[in-house]
Amino acid sequence: MPEPQDLGLYGEQLVQSWLQQQGWQILYRRFQSRWGEIDLIAKGYNAQGKLSSEMIAFVEVKTRSRGSWDADGLLAITRSKQKKILTTARLFLTRHPQLSQMPCRFDVALVGSYPQVPRFAKAHAAVSDQNRYVALQDYIVNAFTL
């Protein structure tokens, strides 16, 4: 079984690939500041058709093994964690003023690790040891606002 850090990397890679398949451009992966880290920062469109507008998504990826205590990572996104992500996102936008006028949202991707591909997966990938799979269980758009 992969180490927890490796599992997190596999989860982030899976979500990155899934977002790209949805038409999003990944701007940064693991953007860090002294306040925290944002797993993925992507640029894309919030809808299709005439109402579509370009926006930035700050994505928190939570990868968990089966039977996690924190609702597959959702409970780990506390108010304190949300504030750290927001502060880091503000720093990102300050450093990239050409993006600062775009609408932003904060998304959460919940990824699970399984011995076989689960039927409910939105997307999945094999982990390097070929005995485990990471699967995108849920992708929550606008998971939180501050």
DSSP file (Angstrom, degrees, kcal/mol; ACC not computed):
  #  RESIDUE AA STRUCTURE BP1 BP2  ACC     N-H-->O    O-->H-N    N-H-->O    O-->H-N    TCO  KAPPA ALPHA  PHI   PSI    X-CA   Y-CA   Z-CA
    1    1 A M              0   0    0      0, 0.0     6,-0.0     0, 0.0   131,-0.0   0.000 360.0 360.0 360.0 138.5    0.0    0.0    0.0
    2    2 A P        -     0   0    0      0, 0.0   125,-0.0     0, 0.0     0, 0.0  -0.260 360.0 -99.4 -66.6 154.4    1.3    3.5   -0.8
    3    3 A E     >  -     0   0    0      1,-0.1     4,-2.6     4,-0.0     5,-0.2  -0.350  36.9-107.8 -66.1 154.5    2.5    5.8    1.9
    4    4 A P  H  > S+     0   0    0      0, 0.0     4,-2.1     0, 0.0     5,-0.1   0.872 120.3  51.9 -54.7 -40.3   -0.1    8.5    2.9
    5    5 A Q  H  > S+     0   0    0      1,-0.2     4,-1.9     2,-0.2     5,-0.1   0.927 111.0  47.5 -62.4 -43.9    1.9   11.3    1.2
    6    6 A D  H  > S+     0   0    0      1,-0.2     4,-2.5     2,-0.2    -1,-0.2   0.900 108.7  54.9 -62.8 -40.5    2.1    9.3   -2.0
    7    7 A L  H  X S+     0   0    0     -4,-2.6     4,-2.3     1,-0.2    -1,-0.2   0.905 106.8  51.2 -59.8 -42.4   -1.6    8.6   -1.8
    8    8 A G  H  X S+     0   0    0     -4,-2.1     4,-2.4     2,-0.2    -1,-0.2   0.889 108.9  50.9 -61.9 -40.1   -2.2   12.3   -1.6
    9    9 A L  H  X S+     0   0    0     -4,-1.9     4,-2.4     2,-0.2    -2,-0.2   0.906 109.6  50.0 -64.4 -41.5   -0.1   12.9   -4.7
   10   10 A Y  H  X S+     0   0    0     -4,-2.5     4,-2.3     2,-0.2    -2,-0.2   0.905 110.7  50.5 -62.5 -41.1   -2.0   10.3   -6.6
   11   11 A G  H  X S+     0   0    0     -4,-2.3     4,-2.3     2,-0.2    -2,-0.2   0.917 110.5  48.3 -63.0 -44.1   -5.2   11.9   -5.6
   12   12 A E  H  X S+     0   0    0     -4,-2.4     4,-2.7     1,-0.2    -2,-0.2   0.909 111.4  50.4 -63.3 -41.9   -4.1   15.4   -6.7
   13   13 A Q  H  X S+     0   0    0     -4,-2.4     4,-2.5     2,-0.2    -1,-0.2   0.903 109.8  51.0 -62.9 -41.0   -2.9   14.0  -10.0
   14   14 A L  H  X S+     0   0    0     -4,-2.3     4,-2.5     2,-0.2    -2,-0.2   0.938 112.5  45.1 -61.2 -47.4   -6.2   12.3  -10.6
   15   15 A V  H  X S+     0   0    0     -4,-2.3     4,-2.9     2,-0.2     5,-0.2   0.893 111.5  53.6 -65.9 -39.5   -8.2   15.5   -9.9
   16   16 A Q  H  X S+     0   0    0     -4,-2.7     4,-2.3     2,-0.2    -1,-0.2   0.946 111.4  45.2 -58.4 -48.7   -5.8   17.5  -12.1
   17   17 A S  H  X S+     0   0    0     -4,-2.5     4,-2.1     1,-0.2    -2,-0.2   0.904 113.0  50.9 -61.9 -42.0   -6.4   15.1  -15.0
   18   18 A W  H  X S+     0   0    0     -4,-2.5     4,-1.3     2,-0.2    -2,-0.2   0.919 110.3  48.9 -63.1 -44.5  -10.2   15.1  -14.4
   19   19 A L  H  <>S+     0   0    0     -4,-2.9     5,-2.4     1,-0.2     3,-0.4   0.912 109.9  51.8 -62.1 -42.0  -10.3   18.9  -14.4
   20   20 A Q  H ><5S+     0   0    0     -4,-2.3     3,-1.5     1,-0.2    -1,-0.2   0.886 106.8  53.3 -62.6 -38.1   -8.3   19.1  -17.6
   21   21 A Q  H 3<5S+     0   0    0     -4,-2.1    -1,-0.2     1,-0.3    -2,-0.2   0.791 105.0  55.9 -65.2 -26.9  -10.7   16.6  -19.2
   22   22 A Q  T 3<5S-     0   0    0     -4,-1.3    -1,-0.3    -3,-0.4    -2,-0.2   0.436 129.3 -98.7 -83.9   0.1  -13.5   19.0  -18.1
   23   23 A G  T < 5S+     0   0    0     -3,-1.5     2,-0.3     1,-0.3    -3,-0.2   0.535  77.7 138.4  96.9   8.4  -11.7   21.8  -20.0
   24   24 A W      < -     0   0    0     -5,-2.4     2,-0.5    -6,-0.1    -1,-0.3  -0.619  46.9-137.6 -87.7 146.3   -9.9   23.5  -17.1
   25   25 A Q  E     -A   43   0A   0     18,-3.1    18,-2.9    -2,-0.3     2,-0.6  -0.904  17.0-133.3-101.3 126.4   -6.4   24.7  -17.4
   26   26 A I  E     +A   42   0A   0     -2,-0.5    16,-0.3    16,-0.2     3,-0.1  -0.707  25.9 177.2 -81.9 119.3   -4.2   24.0  -14.3
   27   27 A L  E     +     0   0A   0     14,-2.9     2,-0.3    -2,-0.6    15,-0.2   0.865  65.6   0.7 -87.9 -42.1   -2.3   27.1  -13.4
   28   28 A Y  E     -A   41   0A   0     13,-1.7    13,-2.5     3,-0.0     2,-0.4  -0.994  53.7-153.3-147.7 150.7   -0.5   25.8  -10.3
   29   29 A R  E    S+A   40   0A   0     -2,-0.3    11,-0.2    11,-0.2    10,-0.2  -0.998  84.7   0.3-124.4 129.2   -0.2   22.7   -8.2
   30   30 A R  E    S-     0   0A   0      9,-2.8     2,-0.4    -2,-0.4     9,-0.2   0.945  76.7-168.2  58.8  54.5    0.6   22.9   -4.6
   31   31 A F  E     -A   38   0A   0      7,-1.9     7,-2.6    -3,-0.2     2,-0.3  -0.617  12.7-159.5 -72.5 123.8    0.8   26.7   -4.4
   32   32 A Q  E     +A   37   0A   0     -2,-0.4     2,-0.3     5,-0.2     5,-0.2  -0.823  23.4 163.1-115.6 147.2    2.4   27.5   -1.0
   33   33 A S  E >   -A   36   0A   0      3,-2.8     3,-0.5    -2,-0.3    55,-0.1  -0.863  56.2 -94.1-140.3 177.3    2.5   30.5    1.3
   34   34 A R  T 3  S+     0   0    0     -2,-0.3     3,-0.1     1,-0.2    54,-0.0   0.687 125.1  53.6 -69.4 -14.6    3.4   30.9    4.9
   35   35 A W  T 3  S-     0   0    0      1,-0.3     2,-0.3    49,-0.1    -1,-0.2   0.680 122.8 -67.9 -91.9 -20.2   -0.3   30.6    5.7
   36   36 A G  E <   -A   33   0A   0     -3,-0.5    -3,-2.8    51,-0.1     2,-0.4  -0.997  50.0 -76.9 163.1-163.8   -0.9   27.3    3.9
   37   37 A E  E     -A   32   0A   0     -2,-0.3     2,-0.5    -5,-0.2    -5,-0.2  -0.984  17.8-149.7-136.4 142.8   -1.1   25.5    0.6
   38   38 A I  E     -A   31   0A   0     -7,-2.6    -7,-1.9    -2,-0.4    -8,-0.3  -0.972  13.1-150.7-111.7 124.8   -3.7   25.2   -2.2
   39   39 A D  E    S+     0   0A   0     -2,-0.5    -9,-2.8    20,-0.4     2,-0.4   0.933  75.5   5.9 -62.7 -50.0   -3.6   21.8   -3.9
   40   40 A L  E     -AB  29  59A   0     19,-1.8    19,-3.3   -11,-0.2     2,-0.5  -0.999  54.9-166.3-138.9 139.0   -4.7   23.0   -7.3
   41   41 A I  E     +AB  28  58A   0    -13,-2.5   -14,-2.9    -2,-0.4   -13,-1.7  -0.990  23.7 177.7-123.1 121.9   -5.4   26.3   -8.9
   42   42 A A  E     -AB  26  57A   0     15,-2.6    15,-2.9    -2,-0.5     2,-0.4  -0.899  23.4-147.3-128.8 152.5   -7.3   26.1  -12.2
   43   43 A K  E     +AB  25  56A   0    -18,-2.9   -18,-3.1    -2,-0.3     2,-0.3  -0.973  43.5 114.0-118.4 131.3   -8.8   28.5  -14.8
   44   44 A G  E     - B   0  55A   0     11,-2.3    11,-3.0    -2,-0.4     2,-0.4  -0.855  60.5 -63.6-166.7-159.6  -11.9   27.6  -16.7
   45   45 A Y  E     - B   0  54A   0     -2,-0.3     9,-0.2     9,-0.2     7,-0.1  -0.893  23.4-147.4-115.2 141.0  -15.5   28.3  -17.3
   46   46 A N  S    S-     0   0    0      7,-2.0     2,-0.3    -2,-0.4     8,-0.1   0.622  80.1  -4.8 -81.3 -13.3  -18.3   28.1  -14.8
   47   47 A A  S    S-     0   0    0      6,-0.2     2,-0.3     2,-0.1     6,-0.1  -0.933  72.5-104.1-161.4 179.4  -21.0   27.1  -17.3
   48   48 A Q  S >  S+     0   0    0     -2,-0.3     3,-0.5     4,-0.1     2,-0.2  -0.832  74.2  20.0-114.9 158.1  -21.6   26.5  -21.0
   49   49 A G  G >  S-     0   0    0     -2,-0.3     3,-1.4     1,-0.2    -2,-0.1  -0.499 116.2 -22.6  89.5-156.8  -23.4   28.7  -23.4
   50   50 A K  G 3  S+     0   0    0      1,-0.3    -1,-0.2    -2,-0.2    -3,-0.0   0.752 133.9  54.6 -67.5 -26.1  -24.3   32.4  -23.2
   51   51 A L  G <  S+     0   0    0     -3,-0.5    -1,-0.3     2,-0.0    -2,-0.1   0.426  81.3 122.1 -88.7   2.6  -24.0   32.6  -19.4
   52   52 A S    <   +     0   0    0     -3,-1.4     2,-0.3    -6,-0.1    -4,-0.1  -0.376  35.9 176.6 -68.0 139.1  -20.5   31.1  -19.4
   53   53 A S        -     0   0    0     -6,-0.1    -7,-2.0    -2,-0.1    -6,-0.2  -0.997  32.1-109.7-143.6 146.0  -17.8   33.2  -17.8
   54   54 A E  E     +B   45   0A   0     -2,-0.3     2,-0.3    -9,-0.2    -9,-0.2  -0.457  47.2 163.0 -72.8 143.6  -14.1   32.5  -17.1
   55   55 A M  E     -B   44   0A   0    -11,-3.0   -11,-2.3    47,-0.2     2,-0.4  -0.947  36.7-111.4-153.6 171.2  -13.1   32.0  -13.5
   56   56 A I  E     -Bc  43 104A   0     47,-2.5    49,-1.8    -2,-0.3     2,-0.5  -0.922  23.6-159.5-110.4 135.0  -10.5   30.7  -11.1
   57   57 A A  E     -Bc  42 105A   0    -15,-2.9   -15,-2.6    -2,-0.4     2,-0.6  -0.974   5.2-157.8-115.6 125.6  -11.1   27.6   -8.9
   58   58 A F  E     -Bc  41 106A   0     47,-2.7    49,-2.2    -2,-0.5     2,-0.5  -0.916  22.8-159.6 -97.8 117.0   -9.0   27.0   -5.8
   59   59 A V  E     -Bc  40 107A   0    -19,-3.3   -19,-1.8    -2,-0.6     2,-0.6  -0.876  16.4-162.2-114.1 124.8   -9.3   23.3   -5.2
   60   60 A E  E     - c   0 108A   0     47,-2.4    49,-2.8    -2,-0.5     2,-0.5  -0.906  15.0-157.4 -99.2 123.8   -8.6   21.4   -2.0
   61   61 A V  E     - c   0 109A   0     -2,-0.6     2,-0.5    47,-0.2    49,-0.2  -0.901   7.8-170.2-106.6 126.6   -8.1   17.7   -2.6
   62   62 A K  E     - c   0 110A   0     47,-2.9    49,-3.2    -2,-0.5     2,-0.5  -0.964   3.8-172.2-117.6 115.9   -8.7   15.2    0.2
   63   63 A T  E     + c   0 111A   0     -2,-0.5     2,-0.3    47,-0.2    49,-0.2  -0.928  11.2 174.3-110.8 127.9   -7.5   11.7   -0.4
   64   64 A R  E     - c   0 112A   0     47,-2.5    49,-1.6    -2,-0.5     2,-0.1  -0.950  29.6-121.6-134.2 150.2   -8.4    9.0    2.1
   65   65 A S  E >   - c   0 113A   0     -2,-0.3     3,-0.8    47,-0.2     7,-0.1  -0.447  57.4 -71.8 -78.5 163.4   -8.2    5.3    2.6
   66   66 A R  T 3  S+     0   0    0     47,-0.7    -1,-0.2     1,-0.2    48,-0.0  -0.255 117.8  24.4 -57.6 138.9  -11.3    3.3    3.0
   67   67 A G  T 3  S+     0   0    0      1,-0.2    -1,-0.2    -3,-0.1    -2,-0.1   0.764  79.7 173.8  80.0  26.6  -13.0    3.7    6.4
   68   68 A S    <   -     0   0    0     -3,-0.8     3,-0.5     1,-0.1     4,-0.2  -0.316  34.1-134.2 -67.8 153.0  -11.6    7.2    7.3
   69   69 A W  S    S+     0   0    0      1,-0.2    -1,-0.1     2,-0.1    -2,-0.0   0.595  93.6  66.1 -81.5 -13.2  -13.0    8.8   10.4
   70   70 A D  S > >S-     0   0    0      4,-0.0     5,-2.1     6,-0.0     3,-0.7  -0.162 117.9 -91.5-112.0  40.6  -13.5   12.3    8.8
   71   71 A A  G > 5S-     0   0    0     -3,-0.5     3,-1.5     1,-0.3    -2,-0.1   0.922  88.5 -50.8  55.2  49.5  -16.3   11.6    6.2
   72   72 A D  G 3 5S-     0   0    0      1,-0.3    -1,-0.3    -4,-0.2    39,-0.2   0.760 111.0 -50.0  60.6  27.9  -13.8   10.9    3.5
   73   73 A G  G X 5S+     0   0    0     -3,-0.7     3,-1.0    37,-0.1     4,-0.3   0.185 114.2 110.0 101.3 -15.8  -11.9   14.1    4.2
   74   74 A L  G X 5S+     0   0    0     -3,-1.5     3,-1.4     1,-0.3    -3,-0.2   0.884  77.0  52.7 -61.9 -39.8  -14.8   16.5    4.2
   75   75 A L  G 3 <S+     0   0    0     -5,-2.1    -1,-0.3     1,-0.3    -4,-0.1   0.651  96.1  70.3 -72.0 -13.5  -14.6   17.1    8.0
   76   76 A A  G <  S+     0   0    0     -3,-1.0     2,-1.5    -6,-0.5    -1,-0.3   0.590  77.9  83.4 -77.4  -9.7  -10.9   18.0    7.7
   77   77 A I    <   +     0   0    0     -3,-1.4    -1,-0.2    -4,-0.3    -3,-0.0  -0.577  69.9 173.1 -95.5  73.5  -11.9   21.2    6.0
   78   78 A T     >  -     0   0    0     -2,-1.5     4,-2.5     1,-0.1     5,-0.2  -0.128  50.1 -98.7 -73.4 171.6  -12.5   23.2    9.1
   79   79 A R  H  > S+     0   0    0      1,-0.2     4,-2.1     2,-0.2     5,-0.1   0.890 127.0  52.8 -58.4 -40.1  -13.3   26.9    9.4
   80   80 A S  H  > S+     0   0    0      2,-0.2     4,-1.9     1,-0.2    -1,-0.2   0.914 108.9  48.3 -63.0 -43.5   -9.6   27.4   10.2
   81   81 A K  H  > S+     0   0    0      1,-0.2     4,-2.3     2,-0.2    -2,-0.2   0.898 109.5  53.7 -63.3 -41.0   -8.5   25.5    7.2
   82   82 A Q  H  X S+     0   0    0     -4,-2.5     4,-2.6     1,-0.2    -1,-0.2   0.904 107.5  50.4 -60.4 -42.3  -10.9   27.5    5.0
   83   83 A K  H  X S+     0   0    0     -4,-2.1     4,-2.6     2,-0.2    -1,-0.2   0.885 109.3  51.2 -64.8 -38.8   -9.4   30.7    6.3
   84   84 A K  H  X S+     0   0    0     -4,-1.9     4,-2.3     2,-0.2    -1,-0.2   0.908 111.2  47.9 -63.8 -41.4   -5.9   29.5    5.5
   85   85 A I  H  X S+     0   0    0     -4,-2.3     4,-2.6     2,-0.2    -2,-0.2   0.924 112.2  49.5 -64.9 -44.0   -6.9   28.6    2.0
   86   86 A L  H  X S+     0   0    0     -4,-2.6     4,-2.5     2,-0.2    -2,-0.2   0.922 111.4  48.6 -61.0 -45.4   -8.6   32.0    1.5
   87   87 A T  H  X S+     0   0    0     -4,-2.6     4,-1.9     1,-0.2    -1,-0.2   0.909 113.2  47.5 -62.2 -42.2   -5.5   33.9    2.8
   88   88 A T  H  X S+     0   0    0     -4,-2.3     4,-2.4     2,-0.2    -1,-0.2   0.883 110.4  52.6 -66.1 -38.6   -3.3   31.9    0.4
   89   89 A A  H  X S+     0   0    0     -4,-2.6     4,-2.5     2,-0.2    -2,-0.2   0.904 107.4  51.9 -64.0 -40.9   -5.7   32.5   -2.4
   90   90 A R  H  X S+     0   0    0     -4,-2.5     4,-2.1     2,-0.2    -2,-0.2   0.913 109.6  49.6 -61.3 -42.2   -5.6   36.3   -1.8
   91   91 A L  H  X S+     0   0    0     -4,-1.9     4,-2.3     2,-0.2    -2,-0.2   0.921 109.3  52.4 -62.1 -43.9   -1.8   36.1   -1.9
   92   92 A F  H  X S+     0   0    0     -4,-2.4     4,-1.1     1,-0.2    -2,-0.2   0.932 110.6  47.1 -56.4 -47.6   -1.9   34.2   -5.2
   93   93 A L  H  < S+     0   0    0     -4,-2.5     7,-0.3     1,-0.2     6,-0.2   0.836 109.5  54.0 -67.1 -32.5   -4.2   36.9   -6.7
   94   94 A T  H  < S+     0   0    0     -4,-2.1    -1,-0.2     1,-0.2    -2,-0.2   0.893 110.9  46.2 -65.5 -39.8   -1.9   39.6   -5.4
   95   95 A R  H  < S+     0   0    0     -4,-2.3    -2,-0.2     1,-0.3    -1,-0.2   0.672 119.1  42.6 -76.0 -17.3    1.1   38.0   -7.1
   96   96 A H    >X  +     0   0    0     -4,-1.1     3,-2.4    -5,-0.2     4,-0.6  -0.606  66.4 168.4-127.7  69.8   -1.0   37.5  -10.3
   97   97 A P  G >4 S+     0   0    0      0, 0.0     3,-0.7     0, 0.0     4,-0.4   0.743  71.7  69.5 -60.0 -23.9   -2.8   40.8  -10.8
   98   98 A Q  G 34 S+     0   0    0      1,-0.2     3,-0.1     2,-0.1    -5,-0.1   0.705 107.1  39.9 -66.2 -17.3   -3.9   39.8  -14.3
   99   99 A L  G X4 S+     0   0    0     -3,-2.4     3,-1.7    -6,-0.2    -1,-0.2   0.511  90.1  92.2-103.1  -8.8   -6.1   37.2  -12.7
  100  100 A S  T << S+     0   0    0     -3,-0.7    -2,-0.1    -4,-0.6    -1,-0.1   0.664  80.6  56.1 -69.3 -17.1   -7.4   39.2   -9.8
  101  101 A Q  T 3  S+     0   0    0     -4,-0.4    -1,-0.3    -3,-0.1    -2,-0.1   0.524  86.8 100.3 -90.7  -5.0  -10.5   40.5  -11.5
  102  102 A M  S <  S-     0   0    0     -3,-1.7   -47,-0.2     1,-0.1     2,-0.0  -0.501  84.1-103.3 -78.2 147.4  -11.8   37.1  -12.3
  103  103 A P        -     0   0    0      0, 0.0   -47,-2.5     0, 0.0     2,-0.3  -0.396  42.1-154.5 -63.1 149.0  -14.6   35.5  -10.2
  104  104 A C  E     -c   56   0A   0    -49,-0.2     2,-0.3    -4,-0.1   -47,-0.2  -0.901  14.3-174.6-126.8 154.5  -13.2   32.8   -7.9
  105  105 A R  E     -c   57   0A   0    -49,-1.8   -47,-2.7    -2,-0.3     2,-0.6  -0.969  21.8-131.1-143.7 161.6  -14.6   29.8   -6.2
  106  106 A F  E     -c   58   0A   0     38,-0.5    37,-1.8    -2,-0.3    38,-1.0  -0.953  29.8-176.5-119.0 112.2  -13.4   27.3   -3.6
  107  107 A D  E     -c   59   0A   0    -49,-2.2   -47,-2.4    -2,-0.6     2,-0.4  -0.693  14.5-149.5-108.1 158.4  -14.0   23.6   -4.6
  108  108 A V  E     -cD  60 140A   0     32,-2.0    32,-3.4    -2,-0.3     2,-0.5  -0.998   4.8-161.2-129.3 131.1  -13.3   20.4   -2.7
  109  109 A A  E     -cD  61 139A   0    -49,-2.8   -47,-2.9    -2,-0.4     2,-0.6  -0.957   6.5-156.4-111.6 125.3  -12.4   17.1   -4.3
  110  110 A L  E     -cD  62 138A   0     28,-3.0    27,-2.5    -2,-0.5    28,-1.5  -0.904  14.8-176.4-104.8 119.2  -12.9   13.9   -2.3
  111  111 A V  E     -cD  63 136A   0    -49,-3.2   -47,-2.5    -2,-0.6     2,-0.3  -0.932   5.7-161.2-118.6 136.4  -10.7   11.0   -3.5
  112  112 A G  E     -cD  64 135A   0     23,-2.6    23,-2.5    -2,-0.4     2,-0.5  -0.800  13.7-134.4-114.7 159.0  -10.8    7.5   -2.1
  113  113 A S  E     +cD  65 134A   0    -49,-1.6   -47,-0.7    -2,-0.3    21,-0.2  -0.955  31.8 173.6-113.1 130.5   -8.3    4.6   -2.2
  114  114 A Y  E     - D   0 133A   0     19,-2.8    19,-2.7    -2,-0.5     3,-0.1  -0.934  43.5-126.4-138.2 154.6   -9.7    1.2   -3.0
  115  115 A P  S    S+     0   0    0      0, 0.0     2,-0.3     0, 0.0    -1,-0.1   0.693 101.0  16.2 -74.3 -18.0   -8.5   -2.4   -3.8
  116  116 A Q  S    S-     0   0    0     17,-0.1    17,-0.2    10,-0.0    15,-0.0  -0.955 102.8 -76.6-146.4 165.0  -10.6   -2.3   -7.0
  117  117 A V        -     0   0    0     -2,-0.3     2,-0.1    15,-0.1     7,-0.1  -0.473  49.9-133.3 -66.5 120.2  -12.2    0.3   -9.1
  118  118 A P    >   -     0   0    0      0, 0.0     3,-1.0     0, 0.0    -1,-0.1  -0.467   8.0-130.8 -74.0 148.9  -15.5    1.4   -7.4
  119  119 A R  T 3  S+     0   0    0      1,-0.2    -2,-0.1    -2,-0.1     0, 0.0   0.773 102.9  56.9 -69.4 -27.3  -18.6    1.6   -9.6
  120  120 A F  T 3  S+     0   0    0     15,-0.0    -1,-0.2     3,-0.0    -3,-0.0   0.486  77.0 128.3 -85.1  -2.4  -19.5    5.0   -8.4
  121  121 A A    <   -     0   0    0     -3,-1.0    16,-0.2     1,-0.2     3,-0.1  -0.271  48.7-157.9 -64.5 134.6  -16.3    6.7   -9.3
  122  122 A K  S    S-     0   0    0     14,-2.6     2,-0.3     1,-0.3    -1,-0.2   0.800  86.0  -8.8 -73.8 -31.3  -16.4    9.9  -11.5
  123  123 A A  E    S-E  136   0A   0     13,-0.5    13,-2.6     2,-0.0    -1,-0.3  -0.963  72.5-172.1-158.7 155.0  -12.8    9.1  -12.5
  124  124 A H  E     -E  135   0A   0     -2,-0.3     2,-0.3    11,-0.2    11,-0.2  -0.985   6.5-172.3-151.5 162.0  -10.2    6.6  -11.4
  125  125 A A  E     -E  134   0A   0      9,-2.2     9,-2.5    -2,-0.3     2,-0.3  -0.987  31.0-106.8-152.1 150.5   -6.6    5.7  -11.8
  126  126 A A  E     -E  133   0A   0     -2,-0.3     7,-0.2     7,-0.2     2,-0.2  -0.585  32.3-128.1 -78.1 140.9   -4.3    2.9  -10.8
  127  127 A V    >   -     0   0    0      5,-2.6     3,-2.9    -2,-0.3     5,-0.3  -0.553  34.7 -98.4 -84.0 157.0   -1.8    3.6   -8.0
  128  128 A S  T 3  S+     0   0    0      1,-0.3    -1,-0.1    -2,-0.2    -2,-0.1   0.737 121.5  57.8 -54.5 -30.6    1.8    2.6   -8.8
  129  129 A D  T 3  S-     0   0    0      1,-0.1    -1,-0.3     3,-0.0    -3,-0.0   0.521 100.3-135.2 -80.8  -0.6    1.8   -0.7   -7.0
  130  130 A Q  S <  S+     0   0    0     -3,-2.9    -2,-0.1     2,-0.2    -1,-0.1   0.493  87.6  89.5  63.5   5.3   -1.2   -1.8   -9.2
  131  131 A N  S    S+     0   0    0     -4,-0.1     2,-0.3   -15,-0.0    -1,-0.1   0.419  84.4  50.3-106.8  -1.4   -3.0   -3.2   -6.2
  132  132 A R        -     0   0    0     -5,-0.3    -5,-2.6     2,-0.0     2,-0.4  -0.936  63.3-156.4-135.1 155.7   -4.9    0.0   -5.4
  133  133 A Y  E     -DE 114 126A   0    -19,-2.7   -19,-2.8    -2,-0.3     2,-0.4  -0.989   9.5-145.5-130.7 141.4   -7.0    2.5   -7.2
  134  134 A V  E     -DE 113 125A   0     -9,-2.5    -9,-2.2    -2,-0.4     2,-0.4  -0.903  23.8-171.8-101.8 139.1   -7.7    6.1   -6.4
  135  135 A A  E     -DE 112 124A   0    -23,-2.5   -23,-2.6    -2,-0.4     2,-0.9  -0.995  28.8-122.5-136.1 135.5  -11.2    7.3   -7.4
  136  136 A L  E     +DE 111 123A   0    -13,-2.6   -14,-2.6    -2,-0.4   -13,-0.5  -0.669  32.3 176.9 -75.4 108.9  -12.8   10.7   -7.4
  137  137 A Q  E     -     0   0A   0    -27,-2.5     2,-0.3    -2,-0.9    -1,-0.2   0.894  62.4  -5.8 -81.5 -43.7  -15.8   10.1   -5.2
  138  138 A D  E     -D  110   0A   0    -28,-1.5   -28,-3.0     2,-0.0     2,-0.5  -0.995  49.8-156.7-154.7 145.9  -17.2   13.6   -5.2
  139  139 A Y  E     -D  109   0A   0     -2,-0.3     2,-0.7   -30,-0.2   -30,-0.2  -0.969  17.3-159.6-126.9 114.1  -16.3   17.1   -6.5
  140  140 A I  E >   -D  108   0A   0    -32,-3.4   -32,-2.0    -2,-0.5     3,-0.7  -0.841   5.3-151.9-103.1 109.8  -18.0   19.9   -4.6
  141  141 A V  T 3  S+     0   0    0     -2,-0.7   -34,-0.1     1,-0.3    -2,-0.0  -0.605  82.4   4.6 -78.6 136.9  -18.2   23.2   -6.5
  142  142 A N  T 3  S+     0   0    0     -2,-0.3    -1,-0.3     1,-0.1   -35,-0.2   0.934  78.9 171.4  53.3  50.0  -18.3   26.2   -4.2
  143  143 A A    <   +     0   0    0    -37,-1.8     2,-0.3    -3,-0.7   -36,-0.2   0.809  63.1   1.1 -62.7 -31.2  -17.8   24.0   -1.2
  144  144 A F        -     0   0    0    -38,-1.0   -38,-0.5   -62,-0.0     2,-0.3  -0.991  59.5-162.8-153.5 157.8  -17.3   27.0    1.0
  145  145 A T              0   0    0     -2,-0.3   -63,-0.0   -40,-0.1   -40,-0.0  -0.977 360.0 360.0-137.6 151.4  -17.2   30.8    0.9
  146  146 A L              0   0    0     -2,-0.3    -1,-0.1   -64,-0.1   -63,-0.0   0.354 360.0 360.0-127.4 360.0  -15.8   33.3    3.4
